[in-house]
Amino acid sequence: MTVEPRDLAATPLLQEALERLRLEGAIFFRSELTEPFAFESTPSALADLLHPGATRVILFHIVARGTCWVAGDDGERHWAEPGDVIVLPYGDHHVIGGASPASCVPIIDLVAPLPWRDLPAIRHGGGGEQVDLVCGYLVSDDQLFDPALRVFPSAFVVRLPDGAASGWVKASVTYAATEHVPSNASPSAVSTRLPELVLIEVLRHHLASAPAADHGWLAALHDPVLAPALALLHGDPARRWTVAELAAEVAVSRSGLDERFRQVLGRSPIRYLTEWRMHLAEELLDTTDLGVVPIARRVGYESEEAFSRAFKRAHGDAPGRWRARDRGARSSGAGTPEPTTTREQQ
């Protein structure tokens, strides 16, 4: 019997995650490559230069012409053809190459130093058949792009079906082919909105056909024990949950629930809850004018002191100072900073 892949994008938690996804970024360079060629890149190493304050970036490449492959540190090659989108959701180290063998060079040797006034073009290769890429970056502190959860593979390729989404891909290619395209510092709505539209639709399409997994958030969403537990935690983060109460709600033993969380998600139920609360708190601080005390209560803390301690452990700064620094950076045009995170161990 053939088992059809389940549409992970249709699960309520993922629908909610995609709908509330907040992204920042812009198409930022194009690559004009000729066979043979190969280059390596670690986008997150340039995160702060591309988007001041960021510690990692989401990178994608739209193949406008020719055929190429991408490989992460596992060495597996994923091939891409015109219209395909290569996605590096965590900005991990990767190599992009063509059909012919070639010596690999660091991408930093192929581009002018940042910042860029106009969209730069990388020109590299041996003069053979041409491969053109349009490349974009996005920044997000959403849980979907938390390297610890690994919702997505480190590198994957998606071909979008005909329709609005593939139209956005074509529009991105056309836009990037024009002269004097604004850079990553541009306030242009077109230069920032197109990458968001492309990435969200690419993620939807990938999740609709993603294979089954044994570990990570996607596996948890279809786990008979974890899926209802996650729905409860996400649905009522302010509740004073204990592992025993959560286990009773999903009709499993306390030890069984704790073991399943650690096995699939690599963390205890309470640690997962704390991380989810901190993500919600960051979002409320960033997008509302609510005071620290109301935000603390919304995410399950009865006292400002307890909330502030937990937030500082997670984000390296107290809530009020984090908000002031975040808004100060945005008002100066530096982008939204993403603090270094130290996870609370529970």
C-alpha positions as a Markdown table, in Angstrom:
| # | Residue | x | y | z |
|---|---|---|---|---|
| 1 | Met | 0.0 | 0.0 | 0.0 |
| 2 | Thr | 1.3 | 3.4 | -1.0 |
| 3 | Val | 1.2 | 6.0 | 1.8 |
| 4 | Glu | 0.4 | 9.5 | 0.4 |
| 5 | Pro | 2.4 | 12.4 | 1.9 |
| 6 | Arg | 0.4 | 14.4 | 4.4 |
| 7 | Asp | -0.1 | 18.1 | 3.8 |
| 8 | Leu | 1.7 | 19.5 | 6.7 |
| 9 | Ala | 0.8 | 23.1 | 5.7 |
| 10 | Ala | -2.8 | 22.2 | 6.4 |
| 11 | Thr | -2.3 | 21.5 | 10.1 |
| 12 | Pro | -3.7 | 24.2 | 12.3 |
| 13 | Leu | -0.5 | 25.1 | 14.1 |
| 14 | Leu | 1.4 | 25.5 | 10.9 |
| 15 | Gln | -1.4 | 27.4 | 9.2 |
| 16 | Glu | -1.2 | 29.8 | 12.2 |
| 17 | Ala | 2.6 | 30.0 | 12.0 |
| 18 | Leu | 2.5 | 30.8 | 8.3 |
| 19 | Glu | -0.2 | 33.4 | 8.7 |
| 20 | Arg | 1.5 | 35.2 | 11.5 |
| 21 | Leu | 5.0 | 35.0 | 10.0 |
| 22 | Arg | 6.9 | 38.3 | 10.1 |
| 23 | Leu | 9.7 | 38.7 | 7.6 |
| 24 | Glu | 12.1 | 41.5 | 6.6 |
| 25 | Gly | 14.5 | 41.6 | 3.8 |
| 26 | Ala | 15.1 | 42.4 | 0.1 |
| 27 | Ile | 16.4 | 40.9 | -3.1 |
| 28 | Phe | 20.0 | 41.7 | -2.8 |
| 29 | Phe | 22.1 | 40.3 | -5.6 |
| 30 | Arg | 22.1 | 38.3 | -8.9 |
| 31 | Ser | 24.6 | 35.8 | -10.0 |
| 32 | Glu | 25.7 | 35.4 | -13.6 |
| 33 | Leu | 27.6 | 32.1 | -13.7 |
| 34 | Thr | 29.2 | 30.1 | -16.4 |
| 35 | Glu | 30.3 | 26.5 | -16.5 |
| 36 | Pro | 32.4 | 25.3 | -14.8 |
| 37 | Phe | 31.7 | 27.0 | -11.5 |
| 38 | Ala | 31.3 | 26.4 | -7.8 |
| 39 | Phe | 31.2 | 28.7 | -4.8 |
| 40 | Glu | 30.6 | 28.3 | -1.1 |
| 41 | Ser | 28.8 | 30.6 | 1.3 |
| 42 | Thr | 27.8 | 30.8 | 5.0 |
| 43 | Pro | 25.1 | 33.6 | 4.9 |
| 44 | Ser | 24.7 | 33.8 | 8.6 |
| 45 | Ala | 28.3 | 34.9 | 9.0 |
| 46 | Leu | 27.2 | 38.0 | 7.1 |
| 47 | Ala | 23.9 | 38.4 | 8.8 |
| 48 | Asp | 24.8 | 41.6 | 10.8 |
| 49 | Leu | 26.2 | 43.2 | 7.6 |
| 50 | Leu | 23.2 | 42.4 | 5.6 |
| 51 | His | 20.7 | 43.3 | 8.3 |
| 52 | Pro | 22.2 | 45.1 | 11.3 |
| 53 | Gly | 21.4 | 43.3 | 14.5 |
| 54 | Ala | 20.6 | 39.9 | 12.9 |
| 55 | Thr | 22.4 | 36.8 | 13.9 |
| 56 | Arg | 21.1 | 34.6 | 11.0 |
| 57 | Val | 19.4 | 35.1 | 7.7 |
| 58 | Ile | 17.1 | 33.0 | 5.4 |
| 59 | Leu | 18.6 | 32.8 | 1.9 |
| 60 | Phe | 16.9 | 31.8 | -1.3 |
| 61 | His | 18.1 | 31.6 | -5.0 |
| 62 | Ile | 15.7 | 31.7 | -7.9 |
| 63 | Val | 17.1 | 29.9 | -10.9 |
| 64 | Ala | 16.5 | 32.2 | -13.9 |
| 65 | Arg | 18.6 | 30.3 | -16.5 |
| 66 | Gly | 20.5 | 27.0 | -16.6 |
| 67 | Thr | 20.9 | 24.2 | -14.2 |
| 68 | Cys | 22.8 | 24.0 | -10.9 |
| 69 | Trp | 22.9 | 22.2 | -7.6 |
| 70 | Val | 23.1 | 23.1 | -3.9 |
| 71 | Ala | 24.6 | 21.0 | -1.2 |
| 72 | Gly | 24.8 | 21.5 | 2.6 |
| 73 | Asp | 27.4 | 20.1 | 4.9 |
| 74 | Asp | 25.9 | 16.6 | 4.4 |
| 75 | Gly | 27.2 | 16.7 | 0.8 |
| 76 | Glu | 23.9 | 15.7 | -0.8 |
| 77 | Arg | 23.3 | 17.6 | -4.0 |
| 78 | His | 19.8 | 19.0 | -4.8 |
| 79 | Trp | 19.4 | 20.0 | -8.4 |
| 80 | Ala | 17.5 | 23.0 | -9.6 |
| 81 | Glu | 16.3 | 24.1 | -13.0 |
| 82 | Pro | 14.8 | 27.4 | -14.3 |
| 83 | Gly | 11.9 | 28.5 | -12.2 |
| 84 | Asp | 13.0 | 26.5 | -9.2 |
| 85 | Val | 13.7 | 28.1 | -5.8 |
| 86 | Ile | 16.6 | 27.0 | -3.7 |
| 87 | Val | 16.1 | 27.7 | 0.0 |
| 88 | Leu | 18.6 | 27.9 | 2.9 |
| 89 | Pro | 16.2 | 28.5 | 5.8 |
| 90 | Tyr | 18.9 | 28.8 | 8.5 |
| 91 | Gly | 21.6 | 30.5 | 6.5 |
| 92 | Asp | 23.8 | 27.4 | 6.9 |
| 93 | His | 27.1 | 26.8 | 5.0 |
| 94 | His | 26.4 | 25.5 | 1.5 |
| 95 | Val | 28.0 | 25.1 | -1.9 |
| 96 | Ile | 26.4 | 25.9 | -5.3 |
| 97 | Gly | 27.9 | 24.4 | -8.4 |
| 98 | Gly | 27.2 | 23.5 | -12.0 |
| 99 | Ala | 27.2 | 20.3 | -14.1 |
| 100 | Ser | 31.0 | 20.4 | -14.6 |
| 101 | Pro | 33.6 | 19.9 | -11.9 |
| 102 | Ala | 35.1 | 23.1 | -10.6 |
| 103 | Ser | 37.3 | 24.4 | -7.8 |
| 104 | Cys | 35.1 | 26.0 | -5.1 |
| 105 | Val | 35.7 | 29.6 | -4.1 |
| 106 | Pro | 34.3 | 31.6 | -1.2 |
| 107 | Ile | 31.5 | 33.9 | -2.3 |
| 108 | Ile | 33.1 | 36.7 | -0.2 |
| 109 | Asp | 35.8 | 36.8 | -2.8 |
| 110 | Leu | 33.3 | 37.5 | -5.6 |
| 111 | Val | 31.4 | 40.5 | -4.2 |
| 112 | Ala | 32.3 | 44.1 | -3.3 |
| 113 | Pro | 32.2 | 44.9 | 0.4 |
| 114 | Leu | 28.9 | 45.8 | 2.0 |
| 115 | Pro | 26.9 | 48.1 | 2.1 |
| 116 | Trp | 25.7 | 48.1 | -1.5 |
| 117 | Arg | 24.1 | 51.1 | -3.2 |
| 118 | Asp | 22.9 | 49.1 | -6.1 |
| 119 | Leu | 22.1 | 45.4 | -6.5 |
| 120 | Pro | 25.5 | 43.8 | -7.2 |
| 121 | Ala | 26.0 | 41.1 | -9.8 |
| 122 | Ile | 28.3 | 38.2 | -9.2 |
| 123 | Arg | 30.1 | 37.1 | -12.4 |
| 124 | His | 32.1 | 33.9 | -12.0 |
| 125 | Gly | 33.0 | 30.8 | -14.0 |
| 126 | Gly | 34.9 | 29.3 | -16.9 |
| 127 | Gly | 33.0 | 30.9 | -19.8 |
| 128 | Gly | 30.8 | 28.0 | -20.7 |
| 129 | Glu | 27.0 | 27.5 | -20.5 |
| 130 | Gln | 25.4 | 30.3 | -18.5 |
| 131 | Val | 23.5 | 29.9 | -15.2 |
| 132 | Asp | 21.7 | 32.9 | -13.8 |
| 133 | Leu | 20.4 | 33.2 | -10.2 |
| 134 | Val | 18.4 | 35.9 | -8.5 |
| 135 | Cys | 19.2 | 35.7 | -4.8 |
| 136 | Gly | 17.4 | 37.2 | -1.8 |
| 137 | Tyr | 17.6 | 37.2 | 1.9 |
| 138 | Leu | 15.0 | 37.6 | 4.7 |
| 139 | Val | 15.3 | 38.0 | 8.4 |
| 140 | Ser | 12.8 | 36.5 | 10.9 |
| 141 | Asp | 13.0 | 35.5 | 14.6 |
| 142 | Asp | 10.0 | 33.2 | 14.2 |
| 143 | Gln | 10.1 | 29.7 | 15.6 |
| 144 | Leu | 9.8 | 28.3 | 12.1 |
| 145 | Phe | 13.4 | 29.4 | 11.5 |
| 146 | Asp | 14.9 | 28.4 | 14.9 |
| 147 | Pro | 17.9 | 26.2 | 14.0 |
| 148 | Ala | 17.3 | 24.3 | 17.3 |
| 149 | Leu | 13.8 | 23.1 | 16.1 |
| 150 | Arg | 14.9 | 22.3 | 12.5 |
| 151 | Val | 11.4 | 22.5 | 11.0 |
| 152 | Phe | 13.0 | 22.5 | 7.5 |
| 153 | Pro | 16.0 | 20.7 | 5.9 |
| 154 | Ser | 19.1 | 22.9 | 5.8 |
| 155 | Ala | 18.8 | 23.1 | 2.0 |
| 156 | Phe | 16.0 | 22.2 | -0.3 |
| 157 | Val | 14.6 | 23.0 | -3.8 |
| 158 | Val | 11.0 | 23.8 | -4.6 |
| 159 | Arg | 9.2 | 24.2 | -7.9 |
| 160 | Leu | 6.1 | 26.2 | -7.6 |
| 161 | Pro | 3.0 | 25.3 | -9.6 |
| 162 | Asp | 1.6 | 27.7 | -12.2 |
| 163 | Gly | -0.3 | 30.5 | -10.6 |
| 164 | Ala | 0.2 | 33.6 | -8.5 |
| 165 | Ala | 3.2 | 32.1 | -6.7 |
| 166 | Ser | 5.1 | 31.3 | -9.8 |
| 167 | Gly | 4.2 | 34.7 | -11.1 |
| 168 | Trp | 6.0 | 36.3 | -8.1 |
| 169 | Val | 9.0 | 34.2 | -8.9 |
| 170 | Lys | 9.0 | 35.6 | -12.5 |
| 171 | Ala | 8.4 | 39.1 | -11.2 |
| 172 | Ser | 11.4 | 38.8 | -8.9 |
| 173 | Val | 13.6 | 37.7 | -11.9 |
| 174 | Thr | 12.3 | 40.6 | -14.0 |
| 175 | Tyr | 12.8 | 43.1 | -11.2 |
| 176 | Ala | 16.3 | 42.0 | -10.5 |
| 177 | Ala | 17.3 | 42.1 | -14.2 |
| 178 | Thr | 16.6 | 45.9 | -14.4 |
| 179 | Glu | 19.3 | 48.4 | -14.0 |
| 180 | His | 20.0 | 50.3 | -10.7 |
| 181 | Val | 17.9 | 47.9 | -8.6 |
| 182 | Pro | 17.8 | 49.2 | -5.0 |
| 183 | Ser | 20.0 | 47.3 | -2.5 |
| 184 | Asn | 19.4 | 45.8 | 0.9 |
| 185 | Ala | 19.2 | 49.3 | 2.3 |
| 186 | Ser | 16.3 | 50.4 | 0.0 |
| 187 | Pro | 13.0 | 51.4 | 1.5 |
| 188 | Ser | 11.3 | 50.2 | -1.7 |
| 189 | Ala | 8.1 | 48.2 | -1.0 |
| 190 | Val | 8.7 | 46.1 | -4.1 |
| 191 | Ser | 12.2 | 45.2 | -3.2 |
| 192 | Thr | 11.1 | 43.9 | 0.3 |
| 193 | Arg | 7.6 | 42.5 | -0.5 |
| 194 | Leu | 8.5 | 40.2 | -3.4 |
| 195 | Pro | 10.9 | 38.0 | -1.3 |
| 196 | Glu | 8.3 | 37.7 | 1.4 |
| 197 | Leu | 5.6 | 36.5 | -1.1 |
| 198 | Val | 8.0 | 34.1 | -2.7 |
| 199 | Leu | 9.3 | 32.6 | 0.5 |
| 200 | Ile | 5.9 | 32.1 | 2.1 |
| 201 | Glu | 4.5 | 30.3 | -1.0 |
| 202 | Val | 7.7 | 28.2 | -1.3 |
| 203 | Leu | 7.3 | 27.1 | 2.3 |
| 204 | Arg | 3.6 | 26.3 | 1.8 |
| 205 | His | 4.4 | 24.2 | -1.2 |
| 206 | His | 7.3 | 22.4 | 0.5 |
| 207 | Leu | 5.2 | 21.6 | 3.6 |
| 208 | Ala | 2.4 | 20.3 | 1.4 |
| 209 | Ser | 4.6 | 17.5 | 0.1 |
| 210 | Ala | 7.2 | 17.1 | 2.9 |
| 211 | Pro | 8.1 | 13.5 | 3.7 |
| 212 | Ala | 7.5 | 12.1 | 7.1 |
| 213 | Ala | 10.1 | 12.8 | 9.7 |
| 214 | Asp | 11.1 | 11.2 | 13.0 |
| 215 | His | 12.4 | 14.3 | 14.8 |
| 216 | Gly | 11.6 | 18.0 | 14.9 |
| 217 | Trp | 8.6 | 20.2 | 14.9 |
| 218 | Leu | 7.0 | 18.7 | 11.8 |
| 219 | Ala | 7.2 | 15.2 | 13.3 |
| 220 | Ala | 5.6 | 16.5 | 16.5 |
| 221 | Leu | 2.7 | 18.0 | 14.6 |
| 222 | His | 1.6 | 14.5 | 13.5 |
| 223 | Asp | 2.6 | 12.7 | 16.6 |
| 224 | Pro | -0.5 | 11.3 | 18.4 |
| 225 | Val | 0.9 | 12.4 | 21.8 |
| 226 | Leu | 2.7 | 15.6 | 20.9 |
| 227 | Ala | 0.2 | 17.2 | 18.5 |
| 228 | Pro | -2.6 | 17.6 | 21.0 |
| 229 | Ala | -0.1 | 18.7 | 23.7 |
| 230 | Leu | 1.4 | 21.4 | 21.4 |
| 231 | Ala | -2.1 | 22.6 | 20.5 |
| 232 | Leu | -2.9 | 23.0 | 24.2 |
| 233 | Leu | 0.3 | 24.9 | 24.9 |
| 234 | His | 0.0 | 27.2 | 21.9 |
| 235 | Gly | -3.7 | 27.7 | 22.6 |
| 236 | Asp | -3.4 | 28.8 | 26.2 |
| 237 | Pro | 0.2 | 29.8 | 27.0 |
| 238 | Ala | -0.9 | 31.9 | 30.0 |
| 239 | Arg | -2.1 | 28.8 | 31.9 |
| 240 | Arg | 0.1 | 27.6 | 34.7 |
| 241 | Trp | 0.9 | 24.3 | 33.1 |
| 242 | Thr | 2.6 | 21.4 | 34.8 |
| 243 | Val | 3.8 | 18.3 | 33.0 |
| 244 | Ala | 1.3 | 16.3 | 35.1 |
| 245 | Glu | -1.7 | 18.5 | 34.0 |
| 246 | Leu | -0.6 | 18.5 | 30.4 |
| 247 | Ala | -0.2 | 14.7 | 30.4 |
| 248 | Ala | -3.7 | 14.3 | 31.9 |
| 249 | Glu | -5.2 | 16.5 | 29.2 |
| 250 | Val | -3.7 | 14.3 | 26.5 |
| 251 | Ala | -4.3 | 11.0 | 28.4 |
| 252 | Val | -0.7 | 9.8 | 28.7 |
| 253 | Ser | 1.6 | 9.3 | 31.7 |
| 254 | Arg | 3.7 | 12.2 | 32.9 |
| 255 | Ser | 6.9 | 10.2 | 32.2 |
| 256 | Gly | 5.7 | 9.2 | 28.8 |
| 257 | Leu | 4.9 | 12.8 | 27.8 |
| 258 | Asp | 8.3 | 14.1 | 29.0 |
| 259 | Glu | 10.1 | 11.3 | 27.2 |
| 260 | Arg | 8.2 | 11.9 | 23.9 |
| 261 | Phe | 9.0 | 15.7 | 24.0 |
| 262 | Arg | 12.7 | 15.0 | 24.6 |
| 263 | Gln | 12.8 | 12.3 | 21.9 |
| 264 | Val | 11.1 | 14.2 | 19.1 |
| 265 | Leu | 11.7 | 17.9 | 20.0 |
| 266 | Gly | 14.9 | 17.6 | 22.1 |
| 267 | Arg | 13.5 | 19.5 | 25.0 |
| 268 | Ser | 11.2 | 19.0 | 28.0 |
| 269 | Pro | 7.5 | 20.2 | 27.9 |
| 270 | Ile | 8.2 | 23.1 | 30.3 |
| 271 | Arg | 11.3 | 24.2 | 28.3 |
| 272 | Tyr | 9.2 | 24.2 | 25.1 |
| 273 | Leu | 6.5 | 26.2 | 26.8 |
| 274 | Thr | 9.0 | 28.7 | 28.1 |
| 275 | Glu | 10.5 | 29.2 | 24.6 |
| 276 | Trp | 7.0 | 29.6 | 23.1 |
| 277 | Arg | 6.1 | 32.2 | 25.8 |
| 278 | Met | 9.3 | 34.1 | 25.1 |
| 279 | His | 8.6 | 34.2 | 21.4 |
| 280 | Leu | 5.1 | 35.6 | 22.1 |
| 281 | Ala | 6.5 | 38.1 | 24.5 |
| 282 | Glu | 9.0 | 39.3 | 21.9 |
| 283 | Glu | 6.2 | 39.7 | 19.3 |
| 284 | Leu | 4.1 | 41.7 | 21.7 |
| 285 | Leu | 7.0 | 43.9 | 22.7 |
| 286 | Asp | 7.8 | 44.5 | 19.0 |
| 287 | Thr | 4.3 | 45.0 | 17.6 |
| 288 | Thr | 2.2 | 46.6 | 20.5 |
| 289 | Asp | 2.4 | 49.3 | 23.0 |
| 290 | Leu | 1.4 | 47.1 | 25.9 |
| 291 | Gly | 3.3 | 47.5 | 29.1 |
| 292 | Val | 5.6 | 44.9 | 30.5 |
| 293 | Val | 3.2 | 43.8 | 33.2 |
| 294 | Pro | 0.2 | 43.1 | 30.8 |
| 295 | Ile | 2.6 | 41.3 | 28.5 |
| 296 | Ala | 3.9 | 39.2 | 31.4 |
| 297 | Arg | 0.4 | 38.1 | 32.3 |
| 298 | Arg | -0.5 | 37.3 | 28.7 |
| 299 | Val | 2.3 | 34.9 | 28.5 |
| 300 | Gly | 1.8 | 33.2 | 31.9 |
| 301 | Tyr | 3.8 | 35.2 | 34.4 |
| 302 | Glu | 2.1 | 36.6 | 37.5 |
| 303 | Ser | 5.0 | 39.0 | 38.4 |
| 304 | Glu | 7.0 | 41.4 | 36.3 |
| 305 | Glu | 10.1 | 40.2 | 38.1 |
| 306 | Ala | 9.7 | 36.6 | 37.1 |
| 307 | Phe | 8.9 | 37.5 | 33.5 |
| 308 | Ser | 11.9 | 39.9 | 33.3 |
| 309 | Arg | 14.2 | 37.2 | 34.6 |
| 310 | Ala | 12.9 | 34.7 | 32.1 |
| 311 | Phe | 13.1 | 37.2 | 29.2 |
| 312 | Lys | 16.6 | 38.2 | 30.0 |
| 313 | Arg | 17.7 | 34.6 | 30.1 |
| 314 | Ala | 16.2 | 34.1 | 26.7 |
| 315 | His | 17.2 | 37.3 | 25.0 |
| 316 | Gly | 20.1 | 38.7 | 26.9 |
| 317 | Asp | 18.3 | 41.9 | 28.0 |
| 318 | Ala | 15.3 | 43.0 | 30.1 |
| 319 | Pro | 12.0 | 43.4 | 28.2 |
| 320 | Gly | 11.9 | 47.2 | 28.5 |
| 321 | Arg | 15.5 | 47.6 | 27.3 |
| 322 | Trp | 15.1 | 45.1 | 24.6 |
| 323 | Arg | 12.0 | 47.0 | 23.2 |
| 324 | Ala | 13.8 | 50.4 | 23.4 |
| 325 | Arg | 16.9 | 48.9 | 21.6 |
| 326 | Asp | 14.7 | 47.2 | 18.9 |
| 327 | Arg | 12.7 | 50.3 | 18.2 |
| 328 | Gly | 15.8 | 52.5 | 18.3 |
| 329 | Ala | 17.4 | 50.4 | 15.7 |
| 330 | Arg | 14.4 | 50.4 | 13.4 |
| 331 | Ser | 13.9 | 54.2 | 13.7 |
| 332 | Ser | 17.5 | 54.7 | 12.6 |
| 333 | Gly | 17.0 | 52.5 | 9.6 |
| 334 | Ala | 19.2 | 49.7 | 10.9 |
| 335 | Gly | 16.6 | 47.0 | 10.8 |
| 336 | Thr | 15.2 | 44.9 | 13.5 |
| 337 | Pro | 17.9 | 43.3 | 15.7 |
| 338 | Glu | 17.7 | 39.8 | 16.8 |
| 339 | Pro | 19.5 | 39.3 | 20.1 |
| 340 | Thr | 21.7 | 36.4 | 20.8 |
| 341 | Thr | 19.6 | 33.7 | 22.5 |
| 342 | Thr | 20.6 | 31.6 | 25.4 |
| 343 | Arg | 18.1 | 28.9 | 26.0 |
| 344 | Glu | 16.6 | 28.3 | 29.4 |
| 345 | Gln | 17.4 | 24.7 | 30.5 |
| 346 | Gln | 14.6 | 22.9 | 32.2 |
